[in-house]
């Protein structure tokens, strides 16, 4: 019997994952993953739970949620808020970086002495 913590073969990650696949790979219960979907943290394709298909990036999201819950003891709404803020922060950093390199928008950043 293979170790549940073993690396997942690439062939399993490339294809869309079923709810059962995602649960098996991440070591989580279906009810917990359904909570992630209901909270808007995961967005599967498909009309019903038996037809849901998850992108392989869902594995990374699930593992982030697992770490947030284990390390910070956050509930699902708290996890959703943190992930939303992390995404917004990354977007704002990308936007700022683009503006800093666009000569049409000179941005003056105060130095440490100001």
C-alpha positions in Angstrom: 0.0 0.0 0.0 1.5 3.4 -1.0 2.3 6.0 1.6 -0.4 8.7 1.8 2.4 11.3 2.2 4.3 10.2 -0.9 4.8 12.5 -3.8 1.9 12.5 -6.3 2.9 11.2 -9.7 2.7 14.0 -12.3 0.1 12.2 -14.3 -2.3 12.6 -11.4 -1.7 16.3 -11.1 -2.0 17.3 -14.7 -5.6 16.1 -15.1 -8.5 17.7 -13.3 -9.2 16.1 -10.0 -12.4 14.7 -8.6 -13.5 15.4 -5.1 -12.3 11.9 -4.1 -8.9 12.5 -5.8 -8.4 15.8 -4.1 -9.3 14.4 -0.7 -6.9 11.4 -1.1 -4.0 13.5 -2.3 -4.4 16.1 0.5 -5.4 13.7 3.3 -8.7 15.6 4.0 -12.3 14.6 4.3 -14.9 15.3 1.6 -17.0 17.4 4.1 -14.0 19.6 4.8 -13.4 20.2 1.0 -17.1 20.9 0.5 -16.8 23.5 3.2 -13.9 25.1 1.2 -16.2 25.2 -1.9 -19.1 26.6 0.1 -16.8 29.3 1.5 -15.6 30.2 -2.0 -12.0 29.1 -1.3 -12.2 26.4 -4.0 -14.1 26.8 -7.2 -14.7 23.4 -8.9 -16.2 23.0 -12.4 -19.3 20.9 -12.6 -22.9 21.1 -11.5 -23.0 18.7 -8.5 -20.5 17.2 -6.1 -20.2 13.9 -8.0 -19.3 15.8 -11.2 -17.0 18.4 -9.6 -13.5 18.7 -11.2 -10.8 20.7 -9.5 -7.7 22.2 -11.1 -4.4 20.8 -9.9 -3.7 24.2 -8.3 -6.4 23.3 -5.8 -3.8 21.0 -4.1 -1.7 24.1 -3.3 -4.7 26.0 -2.0 -5.9 23.1 0.2 -2.4 22.8 1.7 -2.3 26.5 2.4 -5.6 26.2 4.2 -4.4 23.2 6.2 -1.3 25.2 7.3 -3.4 28.3 8.2 -5.8 26.2 10.3 -3.0 24.3 11.9 -0.7 27.2 12.6 -3.2 30.0 13.3 -6.3 28.0 14.2 -8.4 29.9 11.8 -12.0 29.0 11.0 -13.1 28.8 7.3 -14.3 32.5 7.1 -10.9 33.5 8.6 -9.0 31.4 6.1 -11.1 32.9 3.3 -10.3 36.4 4.5 -6.6 35.7 4.8 -6.4 34.2 1.4 -8.3 37.1 -0.1 -6.0 39.6 1.6 -2.9 37.7 0.4 -4.2 37.8 -3.2 -5.0 41.5 -3.0 -1.6 42.3 -1.5 0.1 40.4 -4.4 -2.0 42.2 -7.0 -1.2 45.6 -5.4 2.5 44.8 -5.4 2.4 43.8 -9.1 0.4 47.0 -9.9 2.9 49.2 -8.0 5.8 47.5 -9.7 4.3 48.2 -13.1 3.7 51.9 -12.1 7.3 52.2 -10.8 8.6 51.2 -14.2 6.2 53.3 -16.3 7.7 56.7 -17.0 4.3 58.3 -17.4 3.7 57.9 -13.7 6.6 59.1 -11.7 6.4 57.8 -8.2 8.6 59.4 -5.6 9.3 57.0 -2.7 10.4 58.7 0.5 13.9 57.8 1.6 14.7 56.6 5.1 15.6 60.1 6.3 12.3 61.6 5.3 
